[in-house]
């Protein structure tokens, strides 16, 4: 079934079965979709606002120009999404324990997010911004981080030998996280 330019919230009739449906220019507000099966669904130019998407299932789900704002997205595996056209932006979201595997996130934005103990593995993150994000224990490995802006984020640990960092932006308080593997003691 196809849905176009609709608003889904607790006051409207919510879709019982999300899998396999197509949503274009739709807005989802204040929905509890914890552990929902969104597999094989398509979301194009959609907005999720204040939704709980913890442990949502996204196998072969299409996320094209999707914005998440004030959402809970803990334990979500974005690596199983349909890779074609994948693009998502996140603002004030909780993305703890998420996985981004083999994703093209070029020019994506992560603003005021908690991204603790997450995994960014073999991703293309060129020109992505991480503004004021908590990256505690998040693993970055095999990524293209060219021109990524980490300058206002914190608790960042990145191995420069495991990622491409050309023209990436860091602040002085990020420096210890770039040198962690060398066991150096850096005084502020």
RAPEUR-V233656 format. One record per residue. N is the residue number from 1. RES is the residue in one letter. SS is DSSP state (2 for helix, 1 for strand, 0 for the rest). PHI is phi as a letter, one per 20 degrees, with the letter a starting at -180 (* if undefined). D_CENTER is the distance of its C-alpha to the mean C-alpha in Angstrom with 1 decimal. Layout:
BEGIN
<<N & RES & SS & PHI & D_CENTER> <N & RES & SS & PHI & D_CENTER>>
END
This chain:
BEGIN
<<1 & X & 0 & * & 26.7> <2 & X & 1 & d & 25.3> <3 & X & 1 & c & 24.1> <4 & X & 1 & c & 24.2> <5 & X & 0 & l & 23.6> <6 & X & 0 & d & 23.8> <7 & X & 1 & d & 22.6> <8 & X & 1 & d & 21.8> <9 & X & 0 & b & 22.4> <10 & X & 0 & f & 24.6> <11 & X & 0 & e & 27.7> <12 & X & 0 & d & 27.3> <13 & X & 0 & f & 27.9> <14 & X & 0 & e & 24.6> <15 & X & 0 & f & 24.2> <16 & X & 0 & f & 25.5> <17 & X & 0 & d & 24.1> <18 & X & 0 & e & 20.6> <19 & X & 0 & g & 20.7> <20 & X & 0 & m & 22.0> <21 & X & 0 & e & 22.0> <22 & X & 1 & d & 21.0> <23 & X & 1 & c & 19.6> <24 & X & 1 & c & 19.9> <25 & X & 0 & l & 19.5> <26 & X & 0 & e & 19.3> <27 & X & 1 & c & 18.1> <28 & X & 1 & d & 17.3> <29 & X & 1 & c & 18.4> <30 & X & 0 & l & 18.8> <31 & X & 0 & e & 18.7> <32 & X & 1 & e & 18.5> <33 & X & 0 & d & 17.0> <34 & X & 0 & g & 16.7> <35 & X & 0 & m & 17.1> <36 & X & 0 & f & 17.7> <37 & X & 1 & e & 18.2> <38 & X & 0 & d & 16.4> <39 & X & 0 & g & 17.3> <40 & X & 0 & m & 18.8> <41 & X & 0 & e & 17.9> <42 & X & 1 & c & 17.1> <43 & X & 1 & c & 15.1> <44 & X & 1 & d & 16.1> <45 & X & 0 & l & 15.8> <46 & X & 0 & d & 14.9> <47 & X & 1 & c & 13.9> <48 & X & 1 & d & 12.8> <49 & X & 1 & c & 14.5> <50 & X & 0 & l & 15.1> <51 & X & 0 & d & 14.5> <52 & X & 1 & e & 14.3> <53 & X & 0 & d & 12.2> <54 & X & 0 & g & 12.7> <55 & X & 0 & l & 13.4> <56 & X & 0 & f & 13.2> <57 & X & 1 & e & 14.5> <58 & X & 0 & c & 12.9> <59 & X & 0 & f & 15.5> <60 & X & 0 & l & 16.2> <61 & X & 0 & e & 14.4> <62 & X & 1 & e & 14.1> <63 & X & 1 & c & 11.2> <64 & X & 1 & d & 12.9> <65 & X & 0 & l & 12.3> <66 & X & 1 & d & 10.5> <67 & X & 1 & d & 9.8> <68 & X & 1 & d & 8.8> <69 & X & 1 & c & 11.1> <70 & X & 0 & l & 12.4> <71 & X & 0 & d & 10.9> <72 & X & 1 & e & 11.0> <73 & X & 0 & c & 8.4> <74 & X & 0 & f & 10.1> <75 & X & 0 & m & 11.1> <76 & X & 0 & d & 9.1> <77 & X & 1 & d & 9.6> <78 & X & 2 & f & 7.6> <79 & X & 2 & f & 10.4> <80 & X & 2 & e & 13.0> <81 & X & 0 & f & 12.0> <82 & X & 0 & f & 14.5> <83 & X & 0 & f & 13.8> <84 & X & 0 & f & 16.1> <85 & X & 0 & m & 14.7> <86 & X & 0 & g & 11.0> <87 & X & 0 & b & 9.4> <88 & X & 1 & b & 6.8> <89 & X & 1 & c & 6.8> <90 & X & 1 & c & 6.1> <91 & X & 1 & c & 9.5> <92 & X & 0 & l & 11.1> <93 & X & 0 & d & 8.7> <94 & X & 1 & d & 9.3> <95 & X & 0 & d & 6.6> <96 & X & 0 & f & 9.6> <97 & X & 0 & m & 10.6> <98 & X & 0 & e & 7.6> <99 & X & 1 & c & 8.2> <100 & X & 1 & d & 7.2> <101 & X & 1 & d & 10.8> <102 & X & 0 & l & 12.7> <103 & X & 0 & d & 10.0> <104 & X & 1 & e & 11.1> <105 & X & 0 & d & 8.6> <106 & X & 0 & g & 11.8> <107 & X & 0 & m & 12.0> <108 & X & 0 & f & 8.5> <109 & X & 1 & c & 8.4> <110 & X & 1 & c & 6.9> <111 & X & 1 & c & 10.2> <112 & X & 0 & l & 11.9> <113 & X & 0 & d & 9.1> <114 & X & 1 & e & 10.1> <115 & X & 0 & c & 8.2> <116 & X & 0 & e & 11.5> <117 & X & 0 & l & 12.6> <118 & X & 0 & e & 9.4> <119 & X & 1 & c & 10.0> <120 & X & 1 & d & 9.3> <121 & X & 1 & c & 12.4> <122 & X & 0 & l & 14.2> <123 & X & 0 & d & 11.5> <124 & X & 1 & e & 12.7> <125 & X & 0 & d & 10.9> <126 & X & 0 & g & 14.2> <127 & X & 0 & m & 14.5> <128 & X & 0 & f & 10.9> <129 & X & 1 & d & 11.3> <130 & X & 1 & d & 10.3> <131 & X & 1 & e & 12.7> <132 & X & 0 & l & 14.2> <133 & X & 0 & d & 11.4> <134 & X & 1 & e & 12.8> <135 & X & 0 & d & 12.0> <136 & X & 0 & g & 14.8> <137 & X & 0 & m & 15.5> <138 & X & 0 & e & 12.2> <139 & X & 1 & d & 13.5> <140 & X & 1 & d & 13.2> <141 & X & 1 & b & 15.6> <142 & X & 0 & m & 16.9> <143 & X & 0 & d & 14.4> <144 & X & 1 & e & 15.6> <145 & X & 0 & d & 14.8> <146 & X & 0 & g & 17.5> <147 & X & 0 & m & 17.6> <148 & X & 0 & f & 14.3> <149 & X & 1 & d & 15.1> <150 & X & 0 & d & 14.7> <151 & X & 0 & g & 17.9> <152 & X & 0 & d & 17.2> <153 & X & 0 & e & 14.7> <154 & X & 1 & b & 16.5> <155 & X & 0 & m & 17.1> <156 & X & 0 & e & 15.9> <157 & X & 0 & c & 17.5> <158 & X & 0 & c & 17.4> <159 & X & 0 & e & 20.3> <160 & X & 0 & f & 21.4> <161 & X & 0 & e & 23.3> <162 & X & 0 & d & 20.3> <163 & X & 0 & b & 18.2> <164 & X & 1 & e & 19.3> <165 & X & 0 & d & 19.3> <166 & X & 0 & g & 21.7> <167 & X & 0 & m & 21.7> <168 & X & 0 & f & 18.6> <169 & X & 1 & d & 19.2> <170 & X & 0 & c & 19.7> <171 & X & 0 & d & 22.0> <172 & X & 2 & f & 24.9> <173 & X & 2 & f & 23.2> <174 & X & 2 & e & 20.6> <175 & X & 2 & g & 23.6> <176 & X & 2 & g & 24.3> <177 & X & 2 & f & 20.8> <178 & X & 2 & e & 21.7> <179 & X & 0 & d & 25.1> <180 & X & 2 & g & 24.4> <181 & X & 2 & f & 25.5> <182 & X & 2 & e & 28.8> <183 & X & 0 & m & 29.8> <184 & X & 0 & e & 30.8> <185 & X & 0 & d & 31.6> <186 & X & 0 & d & 30.5> <187 & X & 0 & e & 32.2> <188 & X & 0 & e & 31.0>>
END
